[in-house]
Amino acid sequence: MISPQSSPSQSFNLKYPIKHKTPIFSKPNIHINSQKSIASTLNRKSFSCKFSFAETLISTPSKINDKEIQQISQTFGWIKSLKVINLDFKNFKGMTDKGLFFVSENLKKLSSLNTLLIHFAGCAQITNIGIKRICDAIKKMKFLQKLDLNFQGCSWISDEVLSQIGVSLQNLAFLQDININLSGCYCITDPGLKNLISGLKKATSIRSVNLKLGFCGYLSNEAIIDLGKSLSKFPFLESLGLGIKKCGYDGNQTKKFLSYLQEMKSLKRINLDFEGCPLMENDGFSFLIKALSTMKSLQAIKINLAKCMQISDEGLKCFENYLANTLNLKEIDLNFSECVEVRDQGLLSVANFLQKQTELRNINLDFNMCEDISDQGIIPLFESLKTQKCLENLTIKCEDSYGTDVGFGTLSKSLKRLVHLKSLILDFRCTEKLTDEFFIGFSESLGCLANSLKTLKLNLMCCELLDEKGVETLSEGLKKLHLLENLSLEGYGIRKLTDDSCSNLVKVFKTLKYLKSVHINFKGCNKVTDQSVSSLTEALSRSLYLESIDFNFSWCAGITDEGLNKLSKCFQRLGGLSSITLNFEGCDNITKMGLESLKEGFGRSLLLTEVDLCLFGCFQIAIENARGLAEYLKRIDSIKKLNLYCPLYPS
């Protein structure tokens, strides 16, 4: 049975060997996904190996068991030249400690391995015993430089596991990069974290540490402070990532924690995630910024304070008070999403800080759901961007603000000066006062970015005042971006969007010759019909470099089998397509004839590796039709990932 409640993370388990069109020795990677792949991999002299499993969405259970894992693990055990191994066991419930024993025994044979990545999330049957065997193998990897272990959501992880990892780290004299994800491992306590860090301190060559401890509610202030003290002893540490959202850490203890971190004179990148820490207040945040301002080598700052309700404009003053004169800063990423006490004065403080940082290359500012933001704060913030002569990537999110065409028009004026901008991401969802007038200046500014911009993502969801005139003006601006490679347009909920305005919009694809990926969301635009699909496919059919398509036509009742037939013919002409995502939820005029058309299009897409198709609410499609499509797609050798969400209607 195909259930509409199935998790989006589930996918079909495709157990077929990958076919290569070039000689095997020229491939830098091996992707092993079944026992049948073994014969074609034994003679490969490769530097990298990926070993992964995916759960099935249909009722047939996975046939992969510990015995098959034994045979597959022998494959990479025989390839002595391997340098990188990625073991992805995510949501593989068929593996036990016995399977991990086979994996560990073959990992011990790879003495020259320098990178190991293992994903254990969702492995319900393995225990501390199995992890200990993996740790025993890690001990023998004397040349290991990078270790990535993901235990996200593994509720069985205990302090014993962390102690075992800590012991295995003591022998890794060349380890430089370590990434351990313990988010959701709620049984972790202070002793376990202490033992992990004790082992890490023995690896004196560490340059990058990334620890995710979110939702580990038993960790105390003392444990986090001791963690900061230990990290301050790493003489060569250049990058630090620490996620402690919604754990037992008290944000008011930031001063003690950072009193150690500011001793890291060689630190270049820092990523701190305090999301949802209810006790993070203005004083603690101010001390955080003050401490960062003393790190003279710091180049990139990323701080997540989303849902920290006690952060206000008073706290944001610290940017202009402490950080404004930091000399080497190249990247700034600040998330104040849902901080309801952040208002216009807070944006003004950030603007004053940005005006003194003229060498920034990446700016990411998230003020989504800060509901009292208006033109009074938006105008100085966007004005400050004019000074960024080296800016390459810009992301601004102001969902649900009170900004108007005047405020956002300031952004258009600033964009004209950012002649080196490569990526522009703007999220103006639910901005009720934004009208067609905004696009007049915005389209002009796009012309100034024609020789640099390669990625544009624009979210105008539920901006109900936008009309056909605005869409037409936007299309005129998009035509100028002749180097654009990635385009994403979110038009969900724009009720006035019609076939005529869509046709004007998608005509730009005829001029965008270098497009690699396209995402268009017309969800809920009930005036959009097959005519829009026809215009879209006709415009895209000449795209020589297109690799990824993502179209959302959910709840567009005017989409029928004719639209799917147009899409199918388009797929056949686009020879380079590797990923297709289509959402037709609620399109109840689609029948099994439409599925037959799609089947033909998928079958003739020679390089297709991923298919994601949603048919919920398509009442004329029976479960037998969907299952037939799934079985057909499973027989296409090139497809590695298949997600099919369909109704539960018998014929």
C-alpha positions as CSV (number, residue, x, y, z in Angstrom):
1,M,0.0,0.0,0.0
2,I,1.2,3.5,-0.8
3,S,0.3,5.7,2.1
4,P,-0.1,9.5,1.8
5,Q,1.3,9.8,5.2
6,S,4.6,8.3,4.2
7,S,7.6,10.4,5.2
8,P,9.1,12.7,2.6
9,S,12.5,11.3,3.4
10,Q,11.6,7.8,2.1
11,S,12.5,6.7,-1.3
12,F,12.5,3.7,-3.5
13,N,15.4,1.2,-3.1
14,L,16.9,0.9,-6.5
15,K,19.2,-2.1,-6.6
16,Y,20.9,-2.0,-9.9
17,P,24.6,-1.5,-10.8
18,I,25.6,1.9,-12.3
19,K,26.5,1.8,-15.9
20,H,29.5,3.9,-17.0
21,K,30.0,5.2,-20.5
22,T,33.7,6.0,-20.0
23,P,36.6,3.7,-18.9
24,I,36.4,2.7,-15.3
25,F,39.8,4.0,-14.3
26,S,38.7,7.6,-15.2
27,K,36.0,7.7,-12.5
28,P,36.9,9.4,-9.3
29,N,34.0,7.9,-7.3
30,I,32.4,4.5,-6.7
31,H,28.8,4.4,-5.6
32,I,27.9,1.0,-4.3
33,N,24.2,0.5,-3.6
34,S,23.6,-3.2,-3.9
35,Q,25.3,-6.6,-4.0
36,K,24.9,-6.5,-7.8
37,S,27.3,-3.6,-7.9
38,I,30.1,-5.7,-6.5
39,A,31.2,-7.4,-9.7
40,S,31.6,-4.1,-11.5
41,T,33.6,-2.5,-8.7
42,L,36.3,-5.1,-7.8
43,N,38.8,-3.9,-10.4
44,R,38.3,-0.2,-9.9
45,K,41.4,1.8,-8.9
46,S,39.5,4.6,-7.2
47,F,40.1,7.2,-4.6
48,S,36.6,7.5,-3.3
49,C,33.8,5.1,-2.4
50,K,30.2,5.8,-1.5
51,F,28.1,3.1,0.1
52,S,24.4,3.9,0.6
53,F,20.9,2.4,1.2
54,A,17.5,3.9,1.0
55,E,14.2,2.6,2.4
56,T,11.4,1.5,0.2
57,L,8.2,3.5,-0.1
58,I,6.1,0.6,-1.3
59,S,5.0,-2.4,0.8
60,T,7.8,-4.7,-0.3
61,P,10.4,-4.7,2.6
62,S,14.0,-4.2,1.9
63,K,15.9,-7.4,1.2
64,I,19.3,-6.0,2.2
65,N,20.6,-7.7,5.3
66,D,23.8,-8.1,7.3
67,K,25.0,-10.8,4.9
68,E,24.7,-8.5,1.9
69,I,26.5,-5.8,3.9
70,Q,29.3,-8.3,4.5
71,Q,29.7,-8.9,0.8
72,I,29.6,-5.2,-0.1
73,S,32.0,-4.1,2.6
74,Q,34.5,-6.7,1.3
75,T,34.5,-4.6,-1.9
76,F,36.0,-1.5,-0.4
77,G,38.2,-3.7,1.8
78,W,39.9,-5.0,-1.3
79,I,40.6,-1.6,-2.9
80,K,43.7,-0.6,-1.1
81,S,44.1,2.7,-2.8
82,L,40.9,4.2,-1.3
83,K,41.4,7.6,0.3
84,V,37.7,8.6,0.9
85,I,34.8,6.5,2.1
86,N,31.2,7.7,2.7
87,L,29.0,5.2,4.5
88,D,25.4,6.3,4.4
89,F,23.2,4.1,6.6
90,K,20.5,6.7,7.1
91,N,17.1,5.1,8.0
92,F,18.5,1.6,7.2
93,K,16.6,-0.4,9.8
94,G,17.8,-3.8,8.5
95,M,21.4,-3.4,9.8
96,T,22.5,-4.8,13.2
97,D,25.7,-4.8,15.1
98,K,26.7,-7.9,13.1
99,G,26.6,-5.8,9.9
100,L,28.8,-3.1,11.6
101,F,31.3,-5.9,12.5
102,F,31.7,-6.7,8.8
103,V,32.2,-3.0,7.9
104,S,34.7,-2.4,10.7
105,E,36.8,-5.5,9.8
106,N,37.2,-4.2,6.2
107,L,37.8,-0.6,7.3
108,K,40.8,-1.9,9.3
109,K,42.4,-2.9,6.0
110,L,42.5,0.6,4.6
111,S,45.6,2.0,6.2
112,S,46.0,4.9,3.8
113,L,42.4,6.3,4.3
114,N,42.4,10.0,4.9
115,T,38.6,10.8,4.9
116,L,35.8,8.8,6.6
117,L,32.1,9.8,6.7
118,I,29.4,7.7,8.4
119,H,25.7,8.4,8.7
120,F,23.9,6.4,11.3
121,A,20.6,8.4,11.7
122,G,17.6,6.1,11.9
123,C,19.6,2.9,12.5
124,A,17.3,1.5,15.2
125,Q,18.9,-1.9,15.7
126,I,22.6,-1.1,16.2
127,T,23.9,-0.5,19.8
128,N,27.0,0.7,21.6
129,I,28.7,-2.7,20.8
130,G,28.5,-2.0,17.0
131,I,29.8,1.5,17.4
132,K,32.7,0.3,19.5
133,R,33.7,-2.0,16.6
134,I,33.7,1.0,14.2
135,C,35.8,3.0,16.8
136,D,38.3,0.1,16.9
137,A,38.7,0.5,13.1
138,I,39.1,4.2,13.4
139,K,42.0,3.7,15.9
140,K,44.0,2.1,13.1
141,M,43.6,4.9,10.6
142,K,46.8,6.6,11.5
143,F,46.7,8.9,8.4
144,L,43.1,10.0,8.9
145,Q,42.6,13.7,8.3
146,K,38.9,14.2,8.3
147,L,36.2,12.3,10.4
148,D,32.5,12.9,10.0
149,L,30.0,11.0,12.3
150,N,26.3,11.7,12.1
151,F,24.1,10.3,15.0
152,Q,21.3,12.8,14.5
153,G,18.1,11.5,16.3
154,C,19.7,8.3,17.5
155,S,18.1,8.1,20.9
156,W,20.1,5.0,21.9
157,I,23.4,7.0,21.8
158,S,24.8,7.2,25.3
159,D,27.9,8.5,27.1
160,E,29.6,5.2,26.5
161,V,29.6,5.8,22.7
162,L,31.2,9.3,23.2
163,S,33.8,7.7,25.5
164,Q,34.6,5.1,22.8
165,I,35.0,7.8,20.1
166,G,37.2,9.8,22.4
167,V,39.5,6.9,22.9
168,S,39.7,6.2,19.2
169,L,40.7,9.9,18.5
170,Q,43.8,9.7,20.7
171,N,45.8,7.8,18.0
172,L,44.9,10.2,15.2
173,A,47.9,12.4,15.1
174,F,47.1,13.8,11.7
175,L,43.4,14.6,12.2
176,Q,42.6,18.1,11.0
177,D,38.8,18.2,10.5
178,I,36.2,16.6,12.8
179,N,32.4,16.8,12.5
180,I,30.1,15.1,15.0
181,N,26.3,15.5,14.9
182,L,24.6,14.5,18.2
183,S,21.4,16.6,17.7
184,G,18.5,14.8,19.3
185,C,20.6,12.3,21.2
186,Y,18.9,13.3,24.4
187,C,20.6,10.7,26.6
188,I,24.0,12.5,26.3
189,T,25.2,14.0,29.6
190,D,28.2,15.9,30.9
191,P,30.6,12.9,31.4
192,G,30.1,11.7,27.9
193,L,30.9,15.1,26.3
194,K,33.9,15.5,28.6
195,N,35.4,12.1,27.5
196,L,34.9,13.0,23.9
197,I,36.8,16.3,24.2
198,S,39.5,14.6,26.2
199,G,40.3,12.3,23.3
200,L,40.0,15.2,20.9
201,K,42.7,17.2,22.7
202,K,45.3,14.5,21.9
203,A,44.9,15.3,18.2
204,T,47.1,18.4,18.2
205,S,46.8,19.1,14.5
206,I,43.1,19.9,14.7
207,R,42.1,22.9,12.5
208,S,38.3,22.5,12.2
209,V,35.8,21.3,14.8
210,N,32.0,21.1,14.3
211,L,29.8,19.8,17.1
212,K,26.0,19.8,17.0
213,L,24.4,19.3,20.4
214,G,20.9,20.5,19.8
215,F,18.1,19.0,22.0
216,C,20.6,17.3,24.3
217,G,18.7,18.5,27.3
218,Y,20.9,16.9,29.9
219,L,24.0,18.9,29.1
220,S,24.6,21.6,31.7
221,N,26.2,25.0,31.6
222,E,29.4,23.5,33.1
223,A,29.8,21.0,30.3
224,I,29.5,23.7,27.6
225,I,31.9,26.0,29.5
226,D,34.4,23.2,29.8
227,L,34.0,22.6,26.1
228,G,35.0,26.2,25.4
229,K,37.9,25.9,27.8
230,S,39.2,22.7,26.0
231,L,38.8,24.2,22.5
232,S,40.8,27.3,23.5
233,K,43.8,24.9,24.0
234,F,43.8,24.0,20.3
235,P,46.7,26.1,18.9
236,F,45.9,25.7,15.2
237,L,42.1,25.9,15.3
238,E,40.8,27.9,12.3
239,S,37.1,26.9,12.1
240,L,34.6,26.3,14.9
241,G,31.0,25.2,14.6
242,L,28.9,24.7,17.7
243,G,25.1,24.0,17.8
244,I,23.5,24.1,21.2
245,K,19.9,25.1,20.3
246,K,17.3,23.9,22.8
247,C,19.8,22.0,25.0
248,G,20.3,22.5,28.7
249,Y,22.6,25.5,28.1
250,D,21.7,28.8,29.8
251,G,22.4,31.6,27.3
252,N,23.3,33.9,30.2
253,Q,26.5,31.9,30.7
254,T,27.8,33.1,27.3
255,K,30.4,35.4,29.1
256,K,32.1,32.5,30.7
257,F,32.0,30.4,27.6
258,L,33.4,33.1,25.3
259,S,36.1,34.1,27.8
260,Y,37.9,31.0,26.6
261,L,37.0,31.2,22.9
262,Q,38.5,34.7,22.5
263,E,41.8,33.2,23.3
264,M,41.7,31.4,19.9
265,K,44.0,33.9,18.0
266,S,44.1,31.7,14.8
267,L,40.3,31.3,14.5
268,K,39.1,32.4,11.0
269,R,35.5,31.0,10.9
270,I,32.9,30.6,13.6
271,N,29.4,29.2,13.4
272,L,27.3,29.4,16.6
273,D,23.7,28.1,16.7
274,F,21.6,29.3,19.7
275,E,18.2,28.9,18.1
276,G,15.4,28.7,20.6
277,C,17.6,29.3,23.7
278,P,15.0,31.0,25.9
279,L,17.5,32.5,28.3
280,M,19.8,34.1,25.6
281,E,19.5,37.9,26.4
282,N,20.9,41.1,25.1
283,D,23.8,41.2,27.6
284,G,25.0,37.7,26.6
285,F,24.7,38.5,22.9
286,S,26.6,41.8,23.4
287,F,29.4,40.0,25.1
288,L,29.5,37.4,22.3
289,I,30.0,40.1,19.7
290,K,32.6,41.9,21.9
291,A,34.6,38.7,22.2
292,L,34.5,38.1,18.5
293,S,35.8,41.6,17.8
294,T,39.0,40.7,19.6
295,M,39.7,37.8,17.2
296,K,41.9,39.7,14.7
297,S,42.1,36.8,12.2
298,L,38.3,36.2,12.1
299,Q,37.0,36.3,8.5
300,A,33.5,34.6,8.7
301,I,30.8,34.9,11.3
302,K,27.6,32.9,11.4
303,I,25.2,33.3,14.3
304,N,21.7,31.8,14.6
305,L,19.5,33.5,17.2
306,A,16.2,32.5,15.6
307,K,13.3,32.3,18.1
308,C,15.4,33.9,20.9
309,M,12.5,36.0,22.1
310,Q,14.5,38.2,24.5
311,I,16.9,39.5,21.8
312,S,15.9,43.1,21.0
313,D,17.1,46.3,19.3
314,E,19.2,46.9,22.4
315,G,21.2,43.8,21.8
316,L,21.8,44.6,18.1
317,K,23.6,47.9,19.0
318,C,26.7,45.7,19.7
319,F,27.4,45.5,16.0
320,E,28.2,49.1,15.6
321,N,29.7,49.4,19.1
322,Y,32.2,46.5,18.9
323,L,32.3,44.8,15.5
324,A,32.3,47.7,13.1
325,N,36.1,48.0,12.9
326,T,36.9,44.3,12.6
327,L,39.4,44.5,9.7
328,N,39.5,41.0,8.1
329,L,35.8,40.2,8.0
330,K,34.7,38.7,4.7
331,E,31.4,36.9,5.5
332,I,28.5,37.7,7.8
333,D,25.5,35.5,8.4
334,L,22.9,36.6,11.0
335,N,19.6,34.9,11.7
336,F,17.0,36.8,13.8
337,S,14.0,35.0,12.4
338,E,11.0,35.3,14.8
339,C,12.8,37.6,17.2
340,V,9.7,39.7,17.7
341,E,11.5,42.3,19.7
342,V,13.8,43.2,16.8
343,R,12.5,46.3,15.1
344,D,13.6,49.2,12.9
345,Q,16.3,50.5,15.3
346,G,17.9,47.0,15.2
347,L,18.2,47.1,11.5
348,L,19.7,50.6,11.7
349,S,22.4,49.2,14.0
350,V,23.2,46.5,11.5
351,A,23.2,49.1,8.7
352,N,25.8,51.2,10.6
353,F,28.0,48.2,11.0
354,L,27.8,47.2,7.3
355,Q,28.7,50.7,6.2
356,K,32.2,50.3,7.8
357,Q,32.7,46.8,6.3
358,T,33.5,47.5,2.7
359,E,35.4,44.3,1.9
360,L,32.5,41.8,2.6
361,R,32.0,39.1,0.0
362,N,29.0,37.2,1.5
363,I,26.1,38.8,3.4
364,N,23.1,36.8,4.7
365,L,20.5,38.6,6.8
366,D,17.3,36.9,8.0
367,F,14.7,39.1,9.6
368,N,11.7,36.8,8.7
369,M,8.7,37.3,11.0
370,C,10.1,40.3,12.7
371,E,6.7,41.8,12.3
372,D,7.3,45.5,13.2
373,I,10.0,46.1,10.6
374,S,9.1,49.0,8.2
375,D,10.7,51.3,5.7
376,Q,12.2,53.2,8.6
377,G,14.6,50.3,9.1
378,I,14.6,48.8,5.6
379,I,15.8,51.9,3.9
380,P,19.1,52.4,5.9
381,L,19.8,48.7,5.7
382,F,19.6,48.6,1.9
383,E,21.4,51.9,1.7
384,S,24.4,50.4,3.5
385,L,24.8,47.8,0.7
386,K,26.1,50.5,-1.6
387,T,29.5,50.4,0.1
388,Q,30.0,46.7,-0.6
389,K,32.3,46.9,-3.6
390,C,33.5,43.2,-3.4
391,L,30.1,41.6,-2.6
392,E,29.5,38.3,-4.4
393,N,26.6,36.6,-2.5
394,L,23.7,38.5,-1.0
395,T,20.7,37.0,0.9
396,I,18.0,39.2,2.4
397,K,14.9,37.8,4.1
398,C,12.1,40.1,5.3
399,E,9.0,37.9,5.4
400,D,5.9,39.6,6.7
401,S,7.4,43.1,7.0
402,Y,5.6,46.4,6.6
403,G,8.0,47.5,3.9
404,T,6.6,49.3,0.8
405,D,7.7,50.0,-2.7
406,V,9.7,53.0,-1.4
407,G,11.7,50.8,1.1
408,F,12.4,47.9,-1.2
409,G,13.1,50.4,-4.0
410,T,16.2,51.4,-2.1
411,L,17.5,47.8,-2.6
412,S,17.1,48.2,-6.3
413,K,19.3,51.4,-6.3
414,S,22.0,49.6,-4.2
415,L,22.0,46.6,-6.5
416,K,23.2,48.7,-9.4
417,R,26.5,49.2,-7.7
418,L,27.1,45.5,-6.8
419,V,28.7,44.7,-10.2
420,H,30.5,41.6,-8.8
421,L,27.4,40.0,-7.4
422,K,27.1,36.3,-8.4
423,S,24.2,35.1,-6.2
424,L,21.1,37.1,-5.1
425,I,18.4,35.5,-2.9
426,L,15.4,37.7,-1.8
427,D,12.6,36.5,0.4
428,F,9.7,39.0,0.5
429,R,6.9,36.6,1.3
430,C,3.6,38.0,2.7
431,T,4.8,41.6,2.1
432,E,1.3,43.0,1.8
433,K,2.3,46.5,0.6
434,L,4.6,45.4,-2.2
435,T,3.1,46.2,-5.6
436,D,4.0,46.2,-9.3
437,E,5.9,49.5,-8.9
438,F,8.8,47.6,-7.1
439,F,9.7,45.7,-10.3
440,I,10.3,48.9,-12.3
441,G,13.5,49.7,-10.4
442,F,14.3,46.1,-9.7
443,S,14.3,45.1,-13.4
444,E,16.6,48.1,-14.2
445,S,19.0,46.9,-11.5
446,L,19.2,43.4,-13.0
447,G,20.6,44.9,-16.1
448,C,23.6,46.2,-14.1
449,L,24.2,42.6,-12.9
450,A,24.1,41.1,-16.3
451,N,27.8,40.3,-16.5
452,S,28.1,38.7,-13.1
453,L,24.8,37.2,-11.7
454,K,24.6,33.4,-12.0
455,T,22.0,32.6,-9.3
456,L,18.7,34.4,-8.6
457,K,16.1,33.2,-6.1
458,L,13.0,35.4,-5.7
459,N,10.2,34.6,-3.2
460,L,7.0,36.6,-3.7
461,M,4.6,34.1,-2.1
462,C,1.3,35.7,-1.1
463,C,2.2,39.2,-2.3
464,E,-1.4,39.7,-3.3
465,L,-1.0,43.2,-4.8
466,L,1.3,42.0,-7.6
467,D,-0.4,42.0,-11.0
468,E,0.3,41.1,-14.6
469,K,2.2,44.4,-15.1
470,G,4.7,43.5,-12.4
471,V,5.3,40.0,-13.8
472,E,5.8,41.4,-17.3
473,T,8.3,44.0,-15.9
474,L,10.1,41.3,-14.1
475,S,10.5,39.2,-17.2
476,E,12.0,42.2,-19.0
477,G,14.7,42.4,-16.3
478,L,15.3,38.6,-16.4
479,K,16.0,38.7,-20.1
480,K,19.2,40.8,-19.4
481,L,20.8,38.1,-17.2
482,H,22.4,36.3,-20.1
483,L,24.9,34.4,-17.8
484,L,22.2,33.1,-15.3
485,E,22.6,29.4,-14.4
486,N,20.2,28.9,-11.5
487,L,16.7,30.5,-11.3
488,S,14.0,30.1,-8.6
489,L,10.7,31.9,-8.7
490,E,8.1,31.4,-5.9
491,G,4.7,32.7,-7.0
492,Y,2.6,30.7,-4.6
493,G,-0.7,32.5,-3.8
494,I,-0.4,35.3,-6.4
495,R,-4.0,35.1,-7.3
496,K,-3.9,37.5,-10.3
497,L,-1.3,35.3,-12.1
498,T,-2.8,34.2,-15.5
499,D,-1.8,32.3,-18.5
500,D,-0.9,35.5,-20.3
501,S,1.4,36.8,-17.6
502,C,3.0,33.3,-17.2
503,S,3.6,33.2,-20.9
504,N,5.4,36.6,-20.8
505,L,7.4,35.4,-17.8
506,V,8.6,32.1,-19.2
507,K,9.6,33.6,-22.6
508,V,12.8,34.7,-20.9
509,F,14.1,31.1,-20.9
510,K,14.7,31.5,-24.7
511,T,17.4,34.1,-23.9
512,L,18.9,32.4,-20.8
513,K,21.2,30.0,-22.7
514,Y,23.3,28.8,-19.8
515,L,20.5,27.7,-17.4
516,K,21.4,24.6,-15.3
517,S,18.5,24.5,-12.9
518,V,15.0,26.0,-12.8
519,H,12.5,26.1,-9.9
520,I,9.0,27.6,-10.5
521,N,6.2,27.5,-7.9
522,F,2.7,28.4,-9.2
523,K,0.9,26.6,-6.3
524,G,-2.6,27.8,-5.9
525,C,-2.6,30.0,-9.0
526,N,-6.0,28.8,-10.1
527,K,-5.9,30.8,-13.4
528,V,-2.9,28.9,-14.6
529,T,-3.7,26.2,-17.1
530,D,-2.1,23.9,-19.7
531,Q,-1.4,27.0,-21.8
532,S,1.2,28.1,-19.3
533,V,2.8,24.7,-19.3
534,S,2.9,24.8,-23.1
535,S,4.6,28.2,-23.0
536,L,7.1,27.0,-20.4
537,T,8.1,23.8,-22.2
538,E,8.4,25.6,-25.5
539,A,10.8,28.1,-24.0
540,L,12.9,25.5,-22.2
541,S,13.2,23.1,-25.1
542,R,16.2,25.1,-26.4
543,S,18.2,25.0,-23.1
544,L,21.3,23.0,-23.9
545,Y,22.8,22.9,-20.3
546,L,19.6,22.3,-18.2
547,E,20.2,19.6,-15.6
548,S,17.5,20.1,-13.0
549,I,13.8,21.0,-13.2
550,D,11.4,21.7,-10.3
551,F,7.8,22.7,-11.2
552,N,5.0,23.1,-8.7
553,F,1.5,23.2,-10.2
554,S,-0.3,21.9,-7.1
555,W,-4.0,23.0,-6.9
556,C,-3.9,24.4,-10.4
557,A,-7.2,22.8,-11.6
558,G,-6.5,23.9,-15.2
559,I,-3.6,21.4,-15.5
560,T,-4.7,18.3,-17.4
561,D,-3.2,15.4,-19.4
562,E,-2.4,17.8,-22.2
563,G,0.0,19.7,-19.9
564,L,1.8,16.4,-18.9
565,N,2.1,15.5,-22.5
566,K,3.8,18.8,-23.2
567,L,6.2,18.2,-20.3
568,S,7.0,14.7,-21.6
569,K,8.0,16.0,-25.0
570,C,10.1,18.7,-23.4
571,F,12.0,16.1,-21.3
572,Q,12.8,14.1,-24.4
573,R,14.4,17.1,-26.0
574,L,16.5,18.1,-22.9
575,G,19.2,15.5,-23.2
576,G,21.2,16.6,-20.1
577,L,18.4,16.4,-17.5
578,S,19.5,14.5,-14.4
579,S,16.8,15.6,-11.9
580,I,13.1,16.2,-12.3
581,T,10.7,17.3,-9.5
582,L,7.0,17.7,-10.4
583,N,4.1,18.5,-8.0
584,F,0.5,18.1,-9.3
585,E,-1.2,17.8,-5.9
586,G,-4.9,18.6,-6.2
587,C,-4.9,18.6,-10.0
588,D,-7.9,16.4,-10.3
589,N,-8.2,16.6,-14.1
590,I,-5.1,14.4,-14.5
591,T,-5.8,10.8,-15.5
592,K,-3.7,7.7,-16.2
593,M,-3.2,9.0,-19.8
594,G,-1.1,11.8,-18.3
595,L,1.0,9.3,-16.5
596,E,1.6,7.3,-19.7
597,S,2.9,10.5,-21.3
598,L,5.2,11.1,-18.4
599,K,6.4,7.6,-18.5
600,E,7.6,8.0,-22.1
601,G,9.3,11.2,-21.2
602,F,11.2,9.7,-18.3
603,G,12.2,6.7,-20.3
604,R,13.9,8.7,-23.0
605,S,15.8,11.0,-20.6
606,L,19.1,9.1,-20.8
607,L,21.0,10.8,-18.0
608,L,18.1,11.0,-15.5
609,T,19.2,10.0,-11.9
610,E,16.4,11.5,-9.7
611,V,12.7,11.7,-10.0
612,D,10.3,13.3,-7.5
613,L,6.6,13.1,-8.4
614,C,3.6,14.1,-6.2
615,L,0.1,13.1,-7.3
616,F,-1.9,13.6,-4.1
617,G,-5.5,14.6,-4.7
618,C,-5.5,13.4,-8.3
619,F,-8.7,11.5,-7.9
620,Q,-8.8,10.0,-11.4
621,I,-5.5,8.2,-10.8
622,A,-5.7,4.8,-9.2
623,I,-3.1,3.2,-7.0
624,E,-2.5,0.5,-9.7
625,N,-1.6,3.3,-12.2
626,A,0.9,4.8,-9.8
627,R,2.4,1.4,-8.9
628,G,2.8,0.6,-12.6
629,L,4.7,3.9,-13.1
630,A,6.9,3.1,-10.2
631,E,7.7,-0.3,-11.4
632,Y,8.6,1.1,-14.8
633,L,10.9,3.7,-13.4
634,K,12.7,1.2,-11.2
635,R,13.7,-0.6,-14.4
636,I,15.5,2.4,-15.7
637,D,19.2,1.8,-14.8
638,S,20.2,5.4,-14.6
639,I,17.7,6.4,-11.8
640,K,19.2,6.2,-8.3
641,K,16.6,8.1,-6.3
642,L,12.8,7.9,-6.8
643,N,10.1,9.5,-4.7
644,L,6.5,8.9,-5.6
645,Y,3.7,10.3,-3.5
646,C,0.3,9.2,-4.8
647,P,-3.3,8.7,-3.7
648,L,-4.7,5.5,-2.3
649,Y,-7.6,5.0,-4.7
650,P,-8.3,1.5,-6.1
651,S,-9.3,1.3,-9.8
